[in-house]
Amino acid sequence: MTDAVRRWAGGPAANDDLPAFVYDLGALREHAAGIRAALAGGPEILYAAKANPDARILAAVAPYVDGIEVASGGELAHVRSALPQTRLAFGGPGKTDAELALAVREAERVHVESPYELTRLADLRTDVDVLLRVNLAGDRRGVALAMSGPFGMDPDAIEECREILARAPWVRLRGVHAHLASGLDADAMLRQSAEILQWARPWLDKAGCTDAPEVNLGGGMAVDYSDPSRRFDWATYGSEVASMAQPGETLRIEPGRAVSVYAGWYVTRVLDVKKAHGQWYAVLQGGTHHIRTPATKNHDQPFTVLPQGGNGPSVGEAPVTLVGQLCTPKDVFARDIRVSHLAVGDVVAFAMAGAYAWNISHHDFLMHPKPGFHYLDGPS
Protein backbone atom coordinates (compact mmCIF):
# COMPACT_ATOMS: atom_id res chain seq x y z
CA MET A 1 0.00 0.00 0.00
CA THR A 2 1.35 3.43 -0.86
CA ASP A 3 1.71 5.98 1.92
CA ALA A 4 -0.95 8.18 0.30
CA VAL A 5 -3.54 5.40 0.35
CA ARG A 6 -2.59 4.35 3.88
CA ARG A 7 -3.08 7.91 5.14
CA TRP A 8 -6.46 8.17 3.43
CA ALA A 9 -7.68 4.77 4.63
CA GLY A 10 -6.66 5.50 8.20
CA GLY A 11 -7.96 9.07 8.24
CA PRO A 12 -11.30 10.73 8.90
CA ALA A 13 -12.34 10.77 5.22
CA ALA A 14 -12.59 7.00 5.20
CA ASN A 15 -15.05 7.00 8.09
CA ASP A 16 -17.76 8.64 6.01
CA ASP A 17 -17.27 6.99 2.62
CA LEU A 18 -16.68 3.25 2.73
CA PRO A 19 -16.53 1.12 0.75
CA ALA A 20 -14.56 3.16 -1.75
CA PHE A 21 -12.16 2.81 -4.62
CA VAL A 22 -9.03 4.83 -3.95
CA TYR A 23 -6.66 5.56 -6.82
CA ASP A 24 -3.11 6.79 -6.28
CA LEU A 25 -2.58 8.82 -9.44
CA GLY A 26 0.98 9.71 -8.46
CA ALA A 27 1.87 6.02 -8.23
CA LEU A 28 0.11 5.38 -11.55
CA ARG A 29 2.08 8.09 -13.33
CA GLU A 30 5.33 6.78 -11.85
CA HIS A 31 4.57 3.24 -13.03
CA ALA A 32 3.47 4.36 -16.50
CA ALA A 33 6.60 6.49 -16.83
CA GLY A 34 8.71 3.46 -15.95
CA ILE A 35 7.04 1.40 -18.68
CA ARG A 36 7.56 4.21 -21.18
CA ALA A 37 11.26 4.43 -20.28
CA ALA A 38 11.71 0.65 -20.51
CA LEU A 39 10.19 0.65 -24.00
CA ALA A 40 12.12 3.66 -25.29
CA GLY A 41 13.08 2.89 -28.87
CA GLY A 42 10.74 -0.08 -28.86
CA PRO A 43 7.06 -0.60 -29.68
CA GLU A 44 4.33 2.01 -29.55
CA ILE A 45 2.03 1.70 -26.53
CA LEU A 46 -1.75 1.83 -26.68
CA TYR A 47 -3.44 1.65 -23.27
CA ALA A 48 -6.35 -0.82 -23.35
CA ALA A 49 -9.25 1.22 -21.98
CA LYS A 50 -11.21 -1.92 -21.07
CA ALA A 51 -8.87 -2.45 -18.11
CA ASN A 52 -10.06 0.75 -16.45
CA PRO A 53 -11.70 3.55 -18.47
CA ASP A 54 -12.08 5.97 -15.54
CA ALA A 55 -11.50 9.46 -16.95
CA ARG A 56 -8.94 10.36 -14.26
CA ILE A 57 -7.04 7.13 -14.93
CA LEU A 58 -7.02 7.87 -18.67
CA ALA A 59 -5.72 11.40 -18.07
CA ALA A 60 -2.93 10.13 -15.80
CA VAL A 61 -1.82 7.48 -18.28
CA ALA A 62 -2.13 9.56 -21.45
CA PRO A 63 1.25 11.37 -21.34
CA TYR A 64 3.08 8.03 -21.25
CA VAL A 65 1.33 6.17 -24.07
CA ASP A 66 0.91 6.69 -27.80
CA GLY A 67 -2.85 6.27 -27.79
CA ILE A 68 -5.80 4.30 -26.47
CA GLU A 69 -7.33 1.02 -27.66
CA VAL A 70 -11.12 0.83 -27.36
CA ALA A 71 -13.43 -2.13 -27.89
CA SER A 72 -16.92 -0.65 -28.26
CA GLY A 73 -18.70 2.44 -29.47
CA GLY A 74 -19.38 3.37 -25.86
CA GLU A 75 -15.72 3.17 -24.95
CA LEU A 76 -14.79 5.19 -28.02
CA ALA A 77 -17.24 7.98 -27.17
CA HIS A 78 -16.12 8.01 -23.53
CA VAL A 79 -12.40 8.09 -24.32
CA ARG A 80 -12.86 10.72 -27.02
CA SER A 81 -14.69 12.90 -24.47
CA ALA A 82 -11.99 12.40 -21.82
CA LEU A 83 -9.04 12.75 -24.23
CA PRO A 84 -10.23 14.72 -27.28
CA GLN A 85 -6.91 14.63 -29.12
CA THR A 86 -5.70 11.11 -28.39
CA ARG A 87 -5.02 8.51 -31.08
CA LEU A 88 -7.57 5.70 -31.06
CA ALA A 89 -7.60 2.12 -32.28
CA PHE A 90 -10.96 0.33 -32.39
CA GLY A 91 -10.96 -3.46 -31.90
CA GLY A 92 -13.20 -6.24 -30.65
CA PRO A 93 -15.59 -8.77 -32.18
CA GLY A 94 -19.22 -8.13 -33.10
CA LYS A 95 -19.04 -4.51 -34.19
CA THR A 96 -22.43 -3.06 -35.15
CA ASP A 97 -22.97 -0.98 -38.28
CA ALA A 98 -23.14 2.13 -36.11
CA GLU A 99 -19.85 1.23 -34.45
CA LEU A 100 -18.12 0.67 -37.78
CA ALA A 101 -19.31 4.07 -38.99
CA LEU A 102 -18.09 5.65 -35.74
CA ALA A 103 -14.75 3.88 -36.04
CA VAL A 104 -14.28 5.20 -39.58
CA ARG A 105 -14.87 8.75 -38.34
CA GLU A 106 -12.91 8.66 -35.09
CA ALA A 107 -10.32 5.87 -35.01
CA GLU A 108 -6.86 6.02 -36.52
CA ARG A 109 -6.87 2.24 -36.93
CA VAL A 110 -9.72 -0.29 -37.09
CA HIS A 111 -8.89 -3.87 -36.12
CA VAL A 112 -10.94 -6.11 -38.40
CA GLU A 113 -12.18 -9.40 -36.93
CA SER A 114 -13.61 -11.28 -39.94
CA PRO A 115 -14.00 -11.20 -43.74
CA TYR A 116 -17.66 -10.25 -43.29
CA GLU A 117 -16.72 -7.34 -41.03
CA LEU A 118 -14.21 -6.19 -43.65
CA THR A 119 -16.93 -6.39 -46.33
CA ARG A 120 -19.28 -4.25 -44.22
CA LEU A 121 -16.48 -1.77 -43.65
CA ALA A 122 -15.79 -1.64 -47.38
CA ASP A 123 -19.49 -1.03 -48.06
CA LEU A 124 -19.18 2.32 -46.24
CA ARG A 125 -16.98 3.47 -49.17
CA THR A 126 -14.99 5.76 -46.89
CA ASP A 127 -11.23 5.97 -46.47
CA VAL A 128 -10.16 3.88 -43.48
CA ASP A 129 -6.91 2.33 -42.24
CA VAL A 130 -7.17 -1.24 -40.98
CA LEU A 131 -5.21 -3.98 -39.30
CA LEU A 132 -6.46 -7.53 -39.86
CA ARG A 133 -6.69 -9.50 -36.65
CA VAL A 134 -5.16 -12.95 -36.94
CA ASN A 135 -5.77 -15.79 -34.51
CA LEU A 136 -2.84 -18.18 -34.68
CA ALA A 137 -3.25 -21.65 -33.23
CA GLY A 138 0.05 -22.20 -31.41
CA ASP A 139 0.57 -23.67 -27.95
CA ARG A 140 -1.29 -21.59 -25.34
CA ARG A 141 -1.11 -24.11 -22.50
CA GLY A 142 -0.61 -22.54 -19.08
CA VAL A 143 -1.74 -19.05 -20.04
CA ALA A 144 -4.27 -17.20 -17.88
CA LEU A 145 -6.58 -16.63 -20.85
CA ALA A 146 -6.29 -17.86 -24.45
CA MET A 147 -8.21 -15.93 -27.10
CA SER A 148 -10.38 -18.50 -28.84
CA GLY A 149 -12.24 -18.72 -32.14
CA PRO A 150 -14.52 -15.65 -31.92
CA PHE A 151 -11.46 -13.39 -31.84
CA GLY A 152 -9.88 -12.58 -35.18
CA MET A 153 -9.34 -14.88 -38.16
CA ASP A 154 -7.37 -18.06 -38.57
CA PRO A 155 -4.82 -18.07 -41.44
CA ASP A 156 -7.35 -19.61 -43.82
CA ALA A 157 -10.05 -17.00 -43.16
CA ILE A 158 -7.66 -14.08 -43.39
CA GLU A 159 -6.81 -15.14 -46.96
CA GLU A 160 -10.38 -14.20 -47.92
CA CYS A 161 -9.60 -10.59 -47.04
CA ARG A 162 -7.13 -10.10 -49.88
CA GLU A 163 -9.85 -10.19 -52.53
CA ILE A 164 -12.09 -7.86 -50.52
CA LEU A 165 -9.25 -5.37 -50.14
CA ALA A 166 -8.50 -5.53 -53.86
CA ARG A 167 -12.09 -4.46 -54.62
CA ALA A 168 -12.07 -1.62 -52.06
CA PRO A 169 -8.94 0.55 -52.40
CA TRP A 170 -10.39 3.03 -49.90
CA VAL A 171 -9.84 0.39 -47.21
CA ARG A 172 -6.10 0.64 -46.67
CA LEU A 173 -4.32 -2.37 -45.20
CA ARG A 174 -1.73 -1.10 -42.72
CA GLY A 175 -0.80 -4.34 -41.01
CA VAL A 176 -1.79 -7.17 -38.70
CA HIS A 177 -3.15 -7.33 -35.15
CA ALA A 178 -2.63 -10.40 -32.94
CA HIS A 179 -3.67 -10.54 -29.30
CA LEU A 180 -3.41 -14.26 -28.60
CA ALA A 181 -3.26 -14.75 -24.82
CA SER A 182 -3.10 -13.07 -21.42
CA GLY A 183 -1.05 -13.71 -18.32
CA LEU A 184 2.33 -14.03 -20.04
CA ASP A 185 5.64 -13.17 -18.39
CA ALA A 186 8.29 -11.32 -20.39
CA ASP A 187 9.97 -14.43 -21.78
CA ALA A 188 6.66 -15.96 -22.89
CA MET A 189 5.55 -12.64 -24.36
CA LEU A 190 8.77 -12.41 -26.35
CA ARG A 191 8.31 -15.94 -27.71
CA GLN A 192 4.76 -15.08 -28.70
CA SER A 193 5.87 -11.82 -30.33
CA ALA A 194 8.44 -13.71 -32.39
CA GLU A 195 5.77 -16.23 -33.41
CA ILE A 196 3.45 -13.44 -34.56
CA LEU A 197 6.16 -11.68 -36.55
CA GLN A 198 7.28 -14.91 -38.19
CA TRP A 199 3.75 -15.35 -39.55
CA ALA A 200 2.88 -11.70 -40.20
CA ARG A 201 5.86 -10.54 -42.24
CA PRO A 202 5.57 -12.95 -45.16
CA TRP A 203 1.79 -12.63 -45.20
CA LEU A 204 1.93 -8.83 -45.32
CA ASP A 205 4.57 -8.97 -48.03
CA LYS A 206 2.37 -11.30 -50.08
CA ALA A 207 -0.61 -8.97 -49.51
CA GLY A 208 1.39 -5.99 -50.81
CA CYS A 209 1.59 -4.22 -47.45
CA THR A 210 5.23 -3.26 -47.71
CA ASP A 211 5.12 0.50 -47.07
CA ALA A 212 5.74 0.98 -43.31
CA PRO A 213 3.89 -2.19 -42.23
CA GLU A 214 2.49 -2.34 -38.70
CA VAL A 215 2.22 -5.32 -36.38
CA ASN A 216 0.20 -4.98 -33.19
CA LEU A 217 1.50 -7.65 -30.81
CA GLY A 218 -1.41 -7.26 -28.37
CA GLY A 219 -1.39 -7.13 -24.60
CA GLY A 220 -1.71 -9.76 -21.89
CA MET A 221 1.35 -8.92 -19.77
CA ALA A 222 1.24 -11.02 -16.60
CA VAL A 223 -0.08 -9.69 -13.30
CA ASP A 224 0.44 -11.82 -10.16
CA TYR A 225 -2.35 -11.32 -7.62
CA SER A 226 -0.67 -13.76 -5.22
CA ASP A 227 2.44 -11.56 -5.09
CA PRO A 228 1.82 -7.88 -5.95
CA SER A 229 5.56 -7.17 -5.81
CA ARG A 230 6.23 -9.60 -8.69
CA ARG A 231 5.72 -7.55 -11.82
CA PHE A 232 6.16 -7.92 -15.54
CA ASP A 233 9.79 -7.40 -16.59
CA TRP A 234 9.31 -4.39 -18.83
CA ALA A 235 13.07 -3.76 -19.15
CA THR A 236 13.77 -7.21 -20.60
CA TYR A 237 10.72 -7.16 -22.84
CA GLY A 238 11.46 -3.62 -24.03
CA SER A 239 15.06 -4.26 -25.03
CA GLU A 240 14.37 -7.62 -26.69
CA VAL A 241 11.25 -6.63 -28.63
CA ALA A 242 12.99 -3.48 -29.88
CA SER A 243 15.65 -5.69 -31.44
CA MET A 244 12.95 -7.65 -33.30
CA ALA A 245 11.74 -4.66 -35.31
CA GLN A 246 12.90 -4.36 -38.91
CA PRO A 247 13.68 -1.02 -40.60
CA GLY A 248 10.52 0.84 -41.59
CA GLU A 249 8.31 -1.44 -39.50
CA THR A 250 6.10 -0.27 -36.61
CA LEU A 251 5.52 -2.62 -33.70
CA ARG A 252 2.75 -1.84 -31.21
CA ILE A 253 1.45 -3.31 -27.93
CA GLU A 254 -1.80 -2.90 -25.96
CA PRO A 255 -1.21 -3.34 -22.21
CA GLY A 256 -4.12 -2.60 -19.88
CA ARG A 257 -4.22 -4.49 -16.58
CA ALA A 258 -0.43 -4.38 -16.17
CA VAL A 259 -0.53 -0.57 -16.41
CA SER A 260 -3.34 0.42 -14.05
CA VAL A 261 -3.97 -2.50 -11.68
CA TYR A 262 -1.37 -1.45 -9.10
CA ALA A 263 -2.75 2.09 -8.69
CA GLY A 264 -6.14 1.15 -7.22
CA TRP A 265 -7.39 -0.10 -3.85
CA TYR A 266 -10.86 -1.16 -2.75
CA VAL A 267 -11.17 0.02 0.84
CA THR A 268 -13.94 -1.21 3.11
CA ARG A 269 -14.80 -2.08 6.71
CA VAL A 270 -15.47 -5.26 8.73
CA LEU A 271 -19.14 -5.55 9.73
CA ASP A 272 -19.07 -8.91 11.49
CA VAL A 273 -16.70 -11.69 12.54
CA LYS A 274 -18.06 -15.17 13.25
CA LYS A 275 -17.20 -18.85 13.30
CA ALA A 276 -19.24 -21.49 11.46
CA HIS A 277 -18.43 -25.21 11.29
CA GLY A 278 -14.94 -24.52 12.52
CA GLN A 279 -14.21 -21.83 9.92
CA TRP A 280 -13.77 -18.12 10.68
CA TYR A 281 -15.54 -15.59 8.48
CA ALA A 282 -15.29 -11.82 8.30
CA VAL A 283 -18.26 -10.11 6.65
CA LEU A 284 -17.22 -6.86 4.98
CA GLN A 285 -19.26 -3.94 3.73
CA GLY A 286 -19.63 -4.04 -0.06
CA GLY A 287 -18.67 -7.15 -2.00
CA THR A 288 -17.87 -8.59 -5.39
CA HIS A 289 -20.69 -6.54 -6.93
CA HIS A 290 -18.13 -3.71 -6.57
CA ILE A 291 -14.91 -5.63 -7.25
CA ARG A 292 -15.68 -8.68 -9.34
CA THR A 293 -12.02 -9.65 -9.87
CA PRO A 294 -11.60 -12.35 -7.19
CA ALA A 295 -14.81 -14.08 -8.29
CA THR A 296 -14.03 -14.01 -12.00
CA LYS A 297 -10.42 -15.12 -11.60
CA ASN A 298 -11.11 -17.39 -8.60
CA HIS A 299 -8.22 -15.98 -6.62
CA ASP A 300 -7.58 -14.37 -3.25
CA GLN A 301 -7.49 -10.60 -3.56
CA PRO A 302 -4.42 -9.31 -1.67
CA PHE A 303 -5.28 -7.05 1.27
CA THR A 304 -3.95 -5.07 4.20
CA VAL A 305 -5.75 -4.74 7.55
CA LEU A 306 -5.75 -1.32 9.22
CA PRO A 307 -6.80 -1.94 12.85
CA GLN A 308 -9.59 0.33 14.02
CA GLY A 309 -11.85 -2.18 15.76
CA GLY A 310 -13.59 -1.62 19.05
CA ASN A 311 -15.39 -4.01 21.35
CA GLY A 312 -17.03 -6.24 18.69
CA PRO A 313 -16.13 -9.80 17.73
CA SER A 314 -12.58 -10.49 16.58
CA VAL A 315 -10.25 -13.30 15.56
CA GLY A 316 -6.50 -13.62 15.85
CA GLU A 317 -3.79 -15.92 14.52
CA ALA A 318 -6.21 -17.98 12.46
CA PRO A 319 -7.21 -18.41 8.82
CA VAL A 320 -10.20 -16.24 7.89
CA THR A 321 -12.40 -16.11 4.80
CA LEU A 322 -13.34 -12.54 3.84
CA VAL A 323 -16.79 -12.20 2.27
CA GLY A 324 -19.14 -9.41 1.24
CA GLN A 325 -22.80 -8.57 1.81
CA LEU A 326 -24.33 -10.42 -1.13
CA CYS A 327 -26.79 -13.29 -0.75
CA THR A 328 -24.57 -15.78 -2.52
CA PRO A 329 -21.71 -18.03 -1.33
CA LYS A 330 -19.72 -16.81 -4.32
CA ASP A 331 -19.31 -13.36 -2.77
CA VAL A 332 -15.77 -14.05 -1.54
CA PHE A 333 -12.78 -11.70 -1.52
CA ALA A 334 -10.22 -14.17 -0.15
CA ARG A 335 -10.33 -17.67 1.40
CA ASP A 336 -8.57 -19.04 4.48
CA ILE A 337 -6.02 -16.25 4.83
CA ARG A 338 -4.20 -16.25 8.14
CA VAL A 339 -4.43 -12.89 9.94
CA SER A 340 -2.72 -11.79 13.14
CA HIS A 341 -5.89 -9.98 14.23
CA LEU A 342 -9.14 -8.91 12.59
CA ALA A 343 -12.05 -7.24 14.35
CA VAL A 344 -15.37 -5.59 13.65
CA GLY A 345 -14.66 -1.99 12.65
CA ASP A 346 -11.25 -2.67 11.13
CA VAL A 347 -10.54 -1.20 7.70
CA VAL A 348 -9.48 -3.64 4.99
CA ALA A 349 -7.77 -2.31 1.86
CA PHE A 350 -7.71 -4.69 -1.10
CA ALA A 351 -4.78 -4.00 -3.39
CA MET A 352 -4.57 -4.44 -7.17
CA ALA A 353 -8.02 -2.96 -7.71
CA GLY A 354 -7.01 -0.55 -10.47
CA ALA A 355 -8.11 -2.77 -13.37
CA TYR A 356 -11.07 -5.03 -14.17
CA ALA A 357 -12.68 -4.22 -10.83
CA TRP A 358 -15.55 -1.72 -10.71
CA ASN A 359 -15.99 -1.59 -14.49
CA ILE A 360 -16.71 -5.34 -14.83
CA SER A 361 -18.85 -5.74 -11.72
CA HIS A 362 -22.62 -6.33 -11.41
CA HIS A 363 -23.23 -3.05 -9.59
CA ASP A 364 -26.97 -3.27 -9.02
CA PHE A 365 -27.33 -6.75 -7.56
CA LEU A 366 -29.31 -6.34 -4.28
CA MET A 367 -29.25 -2.57 -4.85
CA HIS A 368 -26.56 -1.87 -2.28
CA PRO A 369 -25.12 1.68 -2.34
CA LYS A 370 -22.44 2.45 -4.90
CA PRO A 371 -18.88 2.85 -3.58
CA GLY A 372 -17.10 6.16 -3.29
CA PHE A 373 -14.29 7.14 -5.64
CA HIS A 374 -11.24 9.05 -4.47
CA TYR A 375 -8.20 10.19 -6.42
CA LEU A 376 -4.98 10.94 -4.54
CA ASP A 377 -2.74 13.22 -6.53
CA GLY A 378 0.09 13.85 -4.13
CA PRO A 379 3.36 11.99 -3.51
CA SER A 380 2.84 8.24 -3.33
PyMOL commands that set and color helices and strands:
alter all, ss='L'
color gray80, all
select helices_A, chain A and resi 3-9+12-16+25-38+49-51+55-64+73-82+97-106+115-123+155-167+186-206+234-244+257-263+293-297+358-360+365-367
alter helices_A, ss='H'
color red, helices_A
select strands_A, chain A and resi 20-24+44-48+67-70+88-90+109-112+128-133+145-146+171-177+181-182+214-216+250-253+264-276+279-284+303-306+314-315+318-323+332-339+342-343+347-350+372-376
alter strands_A, ss='S'
color yellow, strands_A
deselect
rebuild
show_as cartoon
